[in-house]
Amino acid sequence: MNLIMINSIKTTSGTAKYRLKEPNAKKETSIILDYSFGRKNRIKFSTGYKVDPKFWDGSNQRIRAISTIENRETVNADLVNYLAEFMKEISELKEIERTNKSVLKSLLQKIIRGEQKDVSITKTFFEYADSFILRKENQSKGLRSTKLSPVTVRSYKQTVNRLRDFNNELGYSLDFHTIDLNFYYEFVEFLEQKNYKTNTIGKHIKNLKTILNSATEDGYNSNLKYKHREFKALSEETVSIYLTEKEIEAIYNVDLSGAKDWELARDIFLVGYYTGQRVSDYNPVKKEQIKRFQGTEVIEFKQRKTGKKLFVPLHPKLKKIFKERYNGNPLPELNAGDINEFIKEVGRKAKIDDKISIEKKQNGKIVMDSLPKYSLIQSHTARRSFCTNAYLSKMPVIDIMAISGHSTEREFYKYIKVTPQERAIKIAESDFFK
């Protein structure tokens, strides 16, 4: 059988061709049907066949006749038939279905696998949003490279719940075609009246735009008014505090023997302070992370956010905590939300109660409020306090960054909380002013 396959097949909808999954592989690799359509949209689907790259004719998209593969003619014939049937099926689709990845993949599933999958176009925004979240939940259980944190998935759920609240309370008939600037302003006002903070509102707008981008790419949405420059995620600078060395000492020494949960949260927080790491890296520290180099004990970290590997000297106070409270072992893990809740109580008991003035939006208006400092302490305060106090102690910035993982000095100086007065005192201690 002599089959000729053209380089690619072009239609008014898109371009289809076969290619190898790994063209430079030293062994057999999958033959993929690659279909490009619309603007930067494409799907890739395995044909179920594999071939050694040296036997593949990329120009004609077929297995070479010189190969020793016995069923090459059958494979080549199948490839021709798959492509022809796929293009025929596409020509019979409705316009909106021709750019719907789920519909296109279901066609290939039926043609190549012989499996019929019922795929219908999502008719409403909320139907799509629910399927989007379900997909994200499944991703969070998948491979590490595609894994989403439960916090991220929960954030999407919260956004959709707020949109449902808005839709039900205002009778808005929310759907893809009603999401425009009028909707944007009304939704923001709705959240402001519910006393949501500006950054929380911004988070919901950002999540909504992510869902809409996905729906547009998948062919479910054609309304692009959400891309208007005024349809933006609001934000404001958050109140980020740091604890002074004196306040850290108060937390270290406060008696928490009657509240074991608070005590564990306090000790985990101190691990964060004395290592300068994010809570995702210091909660928990495992025994095998503690190493010894030339007589010095260090803790080895591989930061989850950056992937950087770094080593932090084991602070004498951490050694003491491990020895006196945990039989020489690092601390057990505690839920991050519990740490944030309990560490505030620890700060209150340690009398870290200076008043902090903050600006916040309430019913769409900016109002001033005064809060005790302990109410603003959270797990991340540990890292910020380390960086700030290390800087004030005259530790070289490059060494602090080697511990904290900051990439640039500009990023570092923006992160630390040093008042102009504190900086002036530090400058005054330089050789120039002596």
PANU-98004 format. One record per residue (C-alpha): residue in three letters; chain; x negated, y negated, z negated. Coordinates in nm, 2 decimals, padded with zeros to 4 digits. Each point is the difference from the previous one (the first is absolute). Layout:
BEGIN
  aa ch     xx     yy     zz
 Ala  A      X      Y      Z
...
END
This chain:
BEGIN
  aa ch     xx     yy     zz
 Met  A  00.00  00.00  00.00
 Asn  A -00.14 -00.33  00.10
 Leu  A  00.14 -00.29 -00.20
 Ile  A -00.10 -00.37  00.04
 Met  A  00.06 -00.24 -00.29
 Ile  A -00.03 -00.37  00.05
 Asn  A -00.19 -00.22 -00.24
 Ser  A  00.31 -00.13 -00.18
 Ile  A  00.37 -00.04  00.07
 Lys  A  00.14 -00.35 -00.02
 Thr  A  00.36 -00.09 -00.04
 Thr  A  00.19 -00.32 -00.08
 Ser  A -00.01  00.11 -00.36
 Gly  A -00.36  00.10 -00.05
 Thr  A -00.30  00.21  00.10
 Ala  A -00.06  00.37 -00.08
 Lys  A -00.31  00.20  00.03
 Tyr  A -00.18  00.29 -00.16
 Arg  A -00.32 -00.03 -00.19
 Leu  A -00.21  00.19 -00.25
 Lys  A  00.03 -00.07 -00.37
 Glu  A -00.38  00.02 -00.04
 Pro  A -00.16 -00.03  00.35
 Asn  A -00.36  00.03 -00.14
 Ala  A  00.07  00.31 -00.21
 Lys  A -00.23  00.30  00.02
 Lys  A  00.29  00.24 -00.03
 Glu  A  00.36  00.03  00.11
 Thr  A  00.22 -00.31 -00.06
 Ser  A  00.37 -00.08  00.05
 Ile  A  00.15 -00.12  00.32
 Ile  A  00.21 -00.31 -00.09
 Leu  A  00.28 -00.16  00.20
 Asp  A -00.06 -00.38 -00.04
 Tyr  A  00.29 -00.23  00.08
 Ser  A -00.04 -00.38  00.00
 Phe  A  00.30 -00.22  00.02
 Gly  A  00.11 -00.35 -00.09
 Arg  A -00.25 -00.24 -00.15
 Lys  A -00.28  00.19 -00.18
 Asn  A  00.23  00.30 -00.07
 Arg  A -00.10  00.35  00.05
 Ile  A  00.07  00.36 -00.11
 Lys  A -00.23  00.30  00.00
 Phe  A  00.13  00.35  00.00
 Ser  A -00.19  00.33  00.00
 Thr  A  00.09  00.24  00.28
 Gly  A -00.10  00.30 -00.21
 Tyr  A -00.28  00.08  00.24
 Lys  A -00.37 -00.02 -00.07
 Val  A -00.30 -00.01  00.23
 Asp  A -00.38 -00.03 -00.01
 Pro  A -00.08 -00.36  00.13
 Lys  A -00.24  00.15  00.25
 Phe  A  00.29  00.17  00.18
 Trp  A  00.22 -00.31  00.00
 Asp  A  00.05 -00.20  00.32
 Gly  A  00.08 -00.35 -00.13
 Ser  A  00.06 -00.15  00.34
 Asn  A  00.27  00.25  00.10
 Gln  A  00.10  00.08 -00.36
 Arg  A -00.02  00.37  00.04
 Ile  A -00.22  00.29 -00.10
 Arg  A -00.27  00.05  00.26
 Ala  A  00.02  00.29  00.24
 Ile  A -00.36  00.10 -00.08
 Ser  A  00.09  00.07 -00.36
 Thr  A  00.02  00.36 -00.13
 Ile  A  00.34 -00.06 -00.16
 Glu  A  00.23  00.27  00.11
 Asn  A  00.33 -00.19 -00.04
 Arg  A -00.12 -00.33  00.14
 Glu  A  00.26  00.00  00.28
 Thr  A  00.28  00.05 -00.25
 Val  A -00.13 -00.28 -00.22
 Asn  A -00.04 -00.24  00.30
 Ala  A  00.35  00.08  00.12
 Asp  A  00.14 -00.06 -00.35
 Leu  A -00.18 -00.34 -00.01
 Val  A  00.16 -00.10  00.33
 Asn  A  00.34  00.12 -00.11
 Tyr  A -00.01 -00.17 -00.34
 Leu  A -00.09 -00.34  00.15
 Ala  A  00.26  00.02  00.28
 Glu  A  00.28  00.10 -00.25
 Phe  A -00.11 -00.27 -00.25
 Met  A  00.02 -00.27  00.27
 Lys  A  00.34  00.13  00.12
 Glu  A  00.14 -00.01 -00.36
 Ile  A -00.14 -00.35 -00.05
 Ser  A  00.17 -00.13  00.31
 Glu  A  00.34  00.12 -00.14
 Leu  A -00.04 -00.18 -00.34
 Lys  A  00.16 -00.32 -00.10
 Glu  A -00.22 -00.31  00.01
 Ile  A -00.04 -00.02 -00.38
 Glu  A -00.08  00.37 -00.02
 Arg  A -00.29 -00.03  00.25
 Thr  A -00.21 -00.19 -00.26
 Asn  A  00.11  00.21 -00.30
 Lys  A -00.29  00.22 -00.12
 Ser  A  00.23  00.24 -00.18
 Val  A  00.21  00.06  00.31
 Leu  A -00.30  00.04  00.22
 Lys  A -00.17  00.24 -00.23
 Ser  A  00.32  00.20 -00.04
 Leu  A  00.01  00.04  00.39
 Leu  A -00.36  00.14 -00.01
 Gln  A  00.10  00.22 -00.29
 Lys  A  00.28  00.15  00.21
 Ile  A -00.20  00.02  00.33
 Ile  A -00.33  00.14 -00.14
 Arg  A  00.10  00.18 -00.32
 Gly  A  00.35  00.10  00.12
 Glu  A  00.14 -00.15 -00.31
 Gln  A  00.31 -00.22  00.01
 Lys  A  00.00 -00.27 -00.26
 Asp  A  00.29 -00.23 -00.05
 Val  A -00.13 -00.36  00.00
 Ser  A  00.24 -00.29  00.01
 Ile  A -00.07 -00.37  00.00
 Thr  A  00.03 -00.15 -00.34
 Lys  A  00.29 -00.24  00.02
 Thr  A -00.06 -00.22 -00.31
 Phe  A -00.28 -00.17 -00.17
 Phe  A  00.06  00.18 -00.33
 Glu  A  00.01  00.34  00.18
 Tyr  A -00.34 -00.07  00.15
 Ala  A -00.14 -00.15 -00.33
 Asp  A  00.10  00.32 -00.18
 Ser  A -00.17  00.22  00.26
 Phe  A -00.31 -00.23 -00.01
 Ile  A -00.03  00.05 -00.38
 Leu  A  00.05  00.37  00.03
 Arg  A -00.28  00.01  00.25
 Lys  A -00.22 -00.20 -00.23
 Glu  A  00.08  00.24 -00.29
 Asn  A -00.10  00.30  00.21
 Gln  A -00.32 -00.18  00.10
 Ser  A -00.08 -00.06 -00.37
 Lys  A  00.00  00.38 -00.04
 Gly  A -00.22  00.06  00.31
 Leu  A -00.36 -00.02  00.08
 Arg  A -00.22 -00.24 -00.20
 Ser  A -00.08 -00.20  00.31
 Thr  A  00.37 -00.09  00.05
 Lys  A  00.10  00.01 -00.36
 Leu  A  00.20 -00.28 -00.14
 Ser  A  00.01 -00.08 -00.37
 Pro  A  00.34  00.06 -00.18
 Val  A -00.02 -00.36 -00.10
 Thr  A  00.01 -00.11  00.37
 Val  A  00.30  00.23  00.08
 Arg  A  00.18 -00.13 -00.31
 Ser  A -00.06 -00.35  00.12
 Tyr  A  00.18  00.08  00.33
 Lys  A  00.29  00.15 -00.19
 Gln  A  00.03 -00.31 -00.22
 Thr  A  00.01 -00.23  00.31
 Val  A  00.27  00.21  00.16
 Asn  A  00.20  00.00 -00.32
 Arg  A -00.03 -00.38 -00.02
 Leu  A  00.13 -00.03  00.36
 Arg  A  00.29  00.23 -00.09
 Asp  A  00.08 -00.22 -00.30
 Phe  A -00.01 -00.31  00.22
 Asn  A  00.21  00.16  00.27
 Asn  A  00.27  00.12 -00.25
 Glu  A  00.02 -00.31 -00.21
 Leu  A  00.01 -00.24  00.29
 Gly  A  00.19  00.23  00.25
 Tyr  A -00.27 -00.08  00.25
 Ser  A  00.04  00.30  00.24
 Leu  A -00.37  00.03  00.02
 Asp  A -00.14  00.17  00.31
 Phe  A -00.28 -00.03  00.24
 His  A  00.18 -00.27  00.21
 Thr  A  00.09 -00.21 -00.30
 Ile  A -00.36 -00.03 -00.13
 Asp  A -00.10 -00.35  00.10
 Leu  A -00.12 -00.33 -00.17
 Asn  A  00.35 -00.06 -00.15
 Phe  A -00.02  00.35 -00.16
 Tyr  A -00.35 -00.08 -00.12
 Tyr  A  00.09 -00.32 -00.18
 Glu  A  00.31  00.16 -00.16
 Phe  A -00.18  00.31 -00.11
 Val  A -00.28 -00.21 -00.16
 Glu  A  00.25 -00.23 -00.17
 Phe  A  00.19  00.31 -00.13
 Leu  A -00.32  00.14 -00.16
 Glu  A -00.09 -00.34 -00.14
 Gln  A  00.34 -00.02 -00.17
 Lys  A -00.07  00.35 -00.15
 Asn  A -00.31 -00.16 -00.15
 Tyr  A -00.25  00.21  00.20
 Lys  A -00.35 -00.14  00.00
 Thr  A -00.14 -00.15  00.32
 Asn  A -00.25  00.28  00.05
 Thr  A  00.27  00.26 -00.05
 Ile  A  00.21 -00.17  00.26
 Gly  A -00.30  00.00  00.23
 Lys  A -00.05  00.37 -00.05
 His  A  00.35  00.07  00.10
 Ile  A -00.03 -00.21  00.32
 Lys  A -00.33  00.17  00.08
 Asn  A  00.16  00.35 -00.05
 Leu  A  00.30 -00.10  00.22
 Lys  A -00.23 -00.11  00.28
 Thr  A -00.19  00.33 -00.02
 Ile  A  00.33  00.19  00.04
 Leu  A  00.11 -00.22  00.29
 Asn  A -00.34  00.04  00.17
 Ser  A  00.03  00.37 -00.03
 Ala  A  00.37 -00.01  00.13
 Thr  A -00.11 -00.21  00.30
 Glu  A -00.29  00.23  00.08
 Asp  A  00.23  00.31 -00.02
 Gly  A  00.26 -00.16  00.23
 Tyr  A  00.28 -00.06 -00.26
 Asn  A -00.03 -00.38 -00.01
 Ser  A -00.02 -00.26  00.28
 Asn  A  00.06 -00.31 -00.21
 Leu  A -00.33 -00.17 -00.05
 Lys  A  00.12 -00.31 -00.19
 Tyr  A -00.18  00.13 -00.31
 Lys  A -00.33 -00.08  00.17
 His  A  00.07 -00.37 -00.02
 Arg  A -00.27 -00.19 -00.18
 Glu  A  00.25 -00.12 -00.27
 Phe  A  00.10  00.36 -00.08
 Lys  A -00.30  00.04 -00.23
 Ala  A -00.08  00.17 -00.32
 Leu  A -00.01 -00.26 -00.28
 Ser  A -00.29  00.00 -00.25
 Glu  A -00.14 -00.21 -00.28
 Glu  A -00.31  00.03 -00.20
 Thr  A  00.06  00.23 -00.30
 Val  A -00.10 -00.08 -00.35
 Ser  A -00.31  00.21 -00.05
 Ile  A -00.17 -00.02 -00.34
 Tyr  A -00.32  00.14 -00.14
 Leu  A -00.08  00.09 -00.36
 Thr  A -00.30 -00.16 -00.17
 Glu  A -00.26  00.21 -00.17
 Lys  A  00.15 -00.10 -00.33
 Glu  A  00.35  00.12  00.11
 Ile  A -00.15  00.33  00.14
 Glu  A -00.17  00.05 -00.34
 Ala  A  00.34 -00.06 -00.17
 Ile  A  00.16  00.26  00.22
 Tyr  A -00.29  00.24 -00.07
 Asn  A  00.03 -00.04 -00.38
 Val  A  00.38 -00.02 -00.05
 Asp  A  00.14  00.29 -00.21
 Leu  A  00.24  00.21  00.21
 Ser  A -00.01  00.32 -00.20
 Gly  A  00.37 -00.02 -00.05
 Ala  A  00.07 -00.02  00.38
 Lys  A -00.19  00.27  00.19
 Asp  A  00.15 -00.10  00.34
 Trp  A -00.12 -00.36 -00.05
 Glu  A -00.34  00.12 -00.12
 Leu  A -00.04  00.21  00.32
 Ala  A  00.11 -00.29  00.22
 Arg  A -00.25 -00.23 -00.18
 Asp  A -00.29  00.25  00.04
 Ile  A  00.08  00.05  00.37
 Phe  A  00.01 -00.38  00.04
 Leu  A -00.34 -00.02 -00.16
 Val  A -00.13  00.26  00.24
 Gly  A  00.11 -00.23  00.28
 Tyr  A -00.16 -00.30 -00.17
 Tyr  A -00.34  00.16 -00.06
 Thr  A -00.02  00.15  00.35
 Gly  A  00.16 -00.28  00.20
 Gln  A  00.21  00.24  00.21
 Arg  A  00.36  00.00  00.13
 Val  A  00.25  00.20 -00.21
 Ser  A  00.03  00.25  00.28
 Asp  A -00.37  00.08 -00.05
 Tyr  A -00.03 -00.02 -00.38
 Asn  A  00.32  00.18 -00.09
 Pro  A -00.13  00.26 -00.07
 Val  A -00.38  00.04  00.00
 Lys  A -00.09  00.37  00.02
 Lys  A -00.29  00.16 -00.19
 Glu  A -00.18  00.10  00.31
 Gln  A -00.02 -00.37  00.11
 Ile  A -00.25 -00.06 -00.29
 Lys  A -00.35  00.04  00.13
 Arg  A -00.35 -00.06 -00.13
 Phe  A -00.28 -00.17  00.20
 Gln  A -00.34 -00.05 -00.15
 Gly  A  00.14  00.02 -00.35
 Thr  A  00.29 -00.24  00.07
 Glu  A  00.36  00.12 -00.01
 Val  A  00.22 -00.14  00.28
 Ile  A  00.35  00.06  00.12
 Glu  A  00.04  00.08  00.37
 Phe  A  00.30 -00.15  00.19
 Lys  A  00.13  00.04  00.35
 Gln  A  00.24 -00.29  00.03
 Arg  A  00.33  00.10  00.15
 Lys  A  00.07 -00.33  00.17
 Thr  A -00.34 -00.05  00.17
 Gly  A -00.15  00.35  00.00
 Lys  A -00.32 -00.15 -00.15
 Lys  A -00.21  00.22 -00.23
 Leu  A -00.16 -00.18 -00.29
 Phe  A -00.15  00.06 -00.34
 Val  A  00.08 -00.20 -00.32
 Pro  A -00.22  00.03 -00.32
 Leu  A  00.19  00.17 -00.28
 His  A  00.06 -00.28 -00.25
 Pro  A -00.09  00.08 -00.36
 Lys  A  00.36 -00.09 -00.11
 Leu  A  00.14  00.25  00.24
 Lys  A -00.24  00.26 -00.14
 Lys  A  00.13 -00.08 -00.34
 Ile  A  00.37  00.02  00.11
 Phe  A -00.06  00.34  00.17
 Lys  A -00.19  00.14 -00.30
 Glu  A  00.22 -00.13 -00.29
 Arg  A  00.34  00.03  00.15
 Tyr  A -00.01  00.27  00.27
 Asn  A -00.26  00.26 -00.12
 Gly  A -00.27 -00.13  00.25
 Asn  A  00.23  00.02  00.30
 Pro  A  00.14 -00.26  00.23
 Leu  A  00.36 -00.11 -00.05
 Pro  A  00.31  00.18  00.13
 Glu  A  00.21 -00.17  00.27
 Leu  A  00.30 -00.22 -00.08
 Asn  A  00.26 -00.13  00.24
 Ala  A -00.10 -00.34  00.14
 Gly  A  00.34 -00.15 -00.09
 Asp  A -00.04  00.11 -00.36
 Ile  A -00.34 -00.15 -00.02
 Asn  A  00.14 -00.34  00.12
 Glu  A  00.28  00.03 -00.26
 Phe  A -00.21  00.12 -00.29
 Ile  A -00.30 -00.23  00.05
 Lys  A  00.23 -00.31 -00.05
 Glu  A  00.10  00.14 -00.34
 Val  A -00.37  00.06 -00.08
 Gly  A -00.07 -00.36  00.09
 Arg  A  00.28 -00.13 -00.21
 Lys  A -00.12  00.20 -00.30
 Ala  A -00.35 -00.13  00.06
 Lys  A  00.14 -00.35 -00.02
 Ile  A -00.09 -00.10  00.36
 Asp  A  00.28 -00.25  00.00
 Asp  A -00.13 -00.33  00.15
 Lys  A  00.27 -00.17  00.21
 Ile  A -00.05  00.02  00.37
 Ser  A  00.20 -00.25  00.22
 Ile  A  00.13  00.15  00.33
 Glu  A  00.21 -00.12  00.29
 Lys  A  00.28  00.22  00.13
 Lys  A  00.30 -00.03  00.22
 Gln  A  00.34  00.03 -00.15
 Asn  A  00.32 -00.04  00.21
 Gly  A -00.22 -00.14  00.27
 Lys  A -00.16 -00.27 -00.22
 Ile  A -00.35 -00.01 -00.15
 Val  A  00.01 -00.01 -00.38
 Met  A -00.28  00.01 -00.26
 Asp  A -00.01  00.26 -00.26
 Ser  A -00.24  00.09 -00.29
 Leu  A -00.08  00.35 -00.08
 Pro  A -00.22  00.17 -00.26
 Lys  A -00.32  00.13  00.16
 Tyr  A  00.05  00.36 -00.11
 Ser  A  00.32  00.01  00.21
 Leu  A -00.21 -00.05  00.32
 Ile  A -00.26  00.28 -00.08
 Gln  A  00.02  00.30  00.24
 Ser  A -00.23  00.28  00.11
 His  A -00.17 -00.22  00.26
 Thr  A -00.09 -00.26 -00.26
 Ala  A -00.28  00.24 -00.11
 Arg  A -00.19 -00.03  00.33
 Arg  A  00.05 -00.38  00.03
 Ser  A -00.12 -00.04 -00.36
 Phe  A -00.31  00.20  00.07
 Cys  A -00.09 -00.20  00.31
 Thr  A  00.06 -00.33 -00.17
 Asn  A -00.18  00.08 -00.32
 Ala  A -00.29  00.16  00.18
 Tyr  A -00.04 -00.32  00.21
 Leu  A  00.01 -00.22 -00.31
 Ser  A -00.26  00.22 -00.17
 Lys  A -00.24 -00.08  00.29
 Met  A  00.00  00.34  00.15
 Pro  A -00.11 -00.04  00.37
 Val  A  00.31 -00.02  00.23
 Ile  A -00.15  00.26  00.23
 Asp  A -00.02  00.24 -00.29
 Ile  A  00.36 -00.07 -00.11
 Met  A  00.11  00.06  00.36
 Ala  A -00.19  00.33  00.01
 Ile  A  00.22  00.11 -00.29
 Ser  A  00.34 -00.16  00.09
 Gly  A -00.03  00.09  00.37
 His  A  00.07 -00.36  00.14
 Ser  A -00.14 -00.03  00.35
 Thr  A -00.08 -00.37  00.01
 Glu  A -00.09 -00.27 -00.25
 Arg  A  00.29 -00.22  00.14
 Glu  A  00.24  00.28 -00.09
 Phe  A -00.16  00.04 -00.34
 Tyr  A  00.01 -00.37 -00.10
 Lys  A  00.36 -00.01  00.11
 Tyr  A  00.08  00.30 -00.22
 Ile  A -00.16 -00.11 -00.33
 Lys  A  00.17 -00.24 -00.24
 Val  A -00.25 -00.26 -00.11
 Thr  A  00.11 -00.35 -00.10
 Pro  A -00.20 -00.30  00.12
 Gln  A -00.11 -00.06 -00.36
 Glu  A -00.13  00.36 -00.03
 Arg  A -00.19 -00.03  00.33
 Ala  A -00.15 -00.34 -00.11
 Ile  A -00.13  00.16 -00.32
 Lys  A -00.15  00.29  00.20
 Ile  A -00.17 -00.24  00.24
 Ala  A -00.13 -00.21 -00.30
 Glu  A -00.18  00.31 -00.12
 Ser  A -00.21  00.03  00.32
 Asp  A -00.36 -00.11  00.01
 Phe  A  00.08 -00.31  00.20
 Phe  A  00.19 -00.16 -00.29
 Lys  A -00.26  00.09 -00.27
END
